[in-house]
Amino acid sequence: VLYTTAFAFKAPISTTHTITSAIMGAGATQRFNAVRWGVAGNIVAGWVLTFPAAGLAAAASYEVLRVLFGV
């Protein structure tokens, strides 16, 4: 499902996404409470926030270099 969804939206996914999703899915099939959903929520938040944070870091770096070196 992860690859199908990623392909449909043309979204890049990493092996970390795949492995973590598989581990959570395997835990959920055994027992729904076997998954630490708080930790899973933190992982998902990290995935969602990484891309915008990287963009902000790149923009800040660009501005610093532009001011320092007149790029």
CNS distance restraints for C-alpha pairs under 8 A (distance, minus, plus):
assign (resid   1 and name CA) (resid   5 and name CA) 6.01 0.50 0.50
assign (resid   2 and name CA) (resid   6 and name CA) 6.06 0.50 0.50
assign (resid   2 and name CA) (resid  18 and name CA) 7.28 0.50 0.50
assign (resid   3 and name CA) (resid   7 and name CA) 5.91 0.50 0.50
assign (resid   3 and name CA) (resid  13 and name CA) 7.93 0.50 0.50
assign (resid   4 and name CA) (resid   8 and name CA) 6.14 0.50 0.50
assign (resid   5 and name CA) (resid   9 and name CA) 6.32 0.50 0.50
assign (resid   6 and name CA) (resid  10 and name CA) 5.66 0.50 0.50
assign (resid   6 and name CA) (resid  11 and name CA) 4.79 0.50 0.50
assign (resid   6 and name CA) (resid  12 and name CA) 6.60 0.50 0.50
assign (resid   6 and name CA) (resid  13 and name CA) 6.94 0.50 0.50
assign (resid   7 and name CA) (resid  11 and name CA) 6.38 0.50 0.50
assign (resid  13 and name CA) (resid  17 and name CA) 6.19 0.50 0.50
assign (resid  13 and name CA) (resid  18 and name CA) 7.55 0.50 0.50
assign (resid  14 and name CA) (resid  18 and name CA) 6.61 0.50 0.50
assign (resid  15 and name CA) (resid  19 and name CA) 5.99 0.50 0.50
assign (resid  16 and name CA) (resid  20 and name CA) 5.93 0.50 0.50
assign (resid  17 and name CA) (resid  21 and name CA) 6.03 0.50 0.50
assign (resid  18 and name CA) (resid  22 and name CA) 6.11 0.50 0.50
assign (resid  19 and name CA) (resid  23 and name CA) 6.18 0.50 0.50
assign (resid  20 and name CA) (resid  24 and name CA) 6.22 0.50 0.50
assign (resid  21 and name CA) (resid  25 and name CA) 6.01 0.50 0.50
assign (resid  22 and name CA) (resid  26 and name CA) 6.03 0.50 0.50
assign (resid  23 and name CA) (resid  27 and name CA) 6.18 0.50 0.50
assign (resid  24 and name CA) (resid  28 and name CA) 6.07 0.50 0.50
assign (resid  24 and name CA) (resid  35 and name CA) 6.15 0.50 0.50
assign (resid  24 and name CA) (resid  40 and name CA) 7.71 0.50 0.50
assign (resid  25 and name CA) (resid  29 and name CA) 6.28 0.50 0.50
assign (resid  26 and name CA) (resid  30 and name CA) 6.64 0.50 0.50
assign (resid  27 and name CA) (resid  31 and name CA) 6.35 0.50 0.50
assign (resid  27 and name CA) (resid  32 and name CA) 7.01 0.50 0.50
assign (resid  27 and name CA) (resid  34 and name CA) 5.56 0.50 0.50
assign (resid  27 and name CA) (resid  35 and name CA) 5.52 0.50 0.50
assign (resid  28 and name CA) (resid  32 and name CA) 4.42 0.50 0.50
assign (resid  28 and name CA) (resid  33 and name CA) 7.17 0.50 0.50
assign (resid  28 and name CA) (resid  34 and name CA) 6.34 0.50 0.50
assign (resid  28 and name CA) (resid  35 and name CA) 6.04 0.50 0.50
assign (resid  30 and name CA) (resid  34 and name CA) 7.09 0.50 0.50
assign (resid  31 and name CA) (resid  35 and name CA) 7.71 0.50 0.50
assign (resid  35 and name CA) (resid  40 and name CA) 7.82 0.50 0.50
assign (resid  36 and name CA) (resid  40 and name CA) 6.33 0.50 0.50
assign (resid  37 and name CA) (resid  41 and name CA) 5.99 0.50 0.50
assign (resid  38 and name CA) (resid  42 and name CA) 6.37 0.50 0.50
assign (resid  39 and name CA) (resid  43 and name CA) 6.29 0.50 0.50
assign (resid  40 and name CA) (resid  44 and name CA) 6.26 0.50 0.50
assign (resid  41 and name CA) (resid  45 and name CA) 6.10 0.50 0.50
assign (resid  42 and name CA) (resid  46 and name CA) 6.13 0.50 0.50
assign (resid  43 and name CA) (resid  47 and name CA) 6.31 0.50 0.50
assign (resid  44 and name CA) (resid  48 and name CA) 6.20 0.50 0.50
assign (resid  45 and name CA) (resid  49 and name CA) 6.00 0.50 0.50
assign (resid  46 and name CA) (resid  50 and name CA) 5.87 0.50 0.50
assign (resid  47 and name CA) (resid  51 and name CA) 7.56 0.50 0.50
assign (resid  48 and name CA) (resid  52 and name CA) 7.88 0.50 0.50
assign (resid  49 and name CA) (resid  53 and name CA) 6.03 0.50 0.50
assign (resid  50 and name CA) (resid  54 and name CA) 6.04 0.50 0.50
assign (resid  51 and name CA) (resid  55 and name CA) 6.33 0.50 0.50
assign (resid  52 and name CA) (resid  56 and name CA) 6.20 0.50 0.50
assign (resid  53 and name CA) (resid  57 and name CA) 6.14 0.50 0.50
assign (resid  54 and name CA) (resid  58 and name CA) 6.14 0.50 0.50
assign (resid  55 and name CA) (resid  59 and name CA) 6.16 0.50 0.50
assign (resid  56 and name CA) (resid  60 and name CA) 6.10 0.50 0.50
assign (resid  57 and name CA) (resid  61 and name CA) 6.10 0.50 0.50
assign (resid  58 and name CA) (resid  62 and name CA) 6.10 0.50 0.50
assign (resid  59 and name CA) (resid  63 and name CA) 6.21 0.50 0.50
assign (resid  60 and name CA) (resid  64 and name CA) 6.22 0.50 0.50
assign (resid  61 and name CA) (resid  65 and name CA) 6.16 0.50 0.50
assign (resid  62 and name CA) (resid  66 and name CA) 5.94 0.50 0.50
assign (resid  63 and name CA) (resid  67 and name CA) 6.11 0.50 0.50
assign (resid  64 and name CA) (resid  68 and name CA) 6.08 0.50 0.50
assign (resid  65 and name CA) (resid  69 and name CA) 5.66 0.50 0.50
assign (resid  65 and name CA) (resid  70 and name CA) 7.21 0.50 0.50
assign (resid  65 and name CA) (resid  71 and name CA) 6.72 0.50 0.50
assign (resid  66 and name CA) (resid  70 and name CA) 4.72 0.50 0.50
assign (resid  66 and name CA) (resid  71 and name CA) 4.50 0.50 0.50
assign (resid  67 and name CA) (resid  71 and name CA) 7.45 0.50 0.50
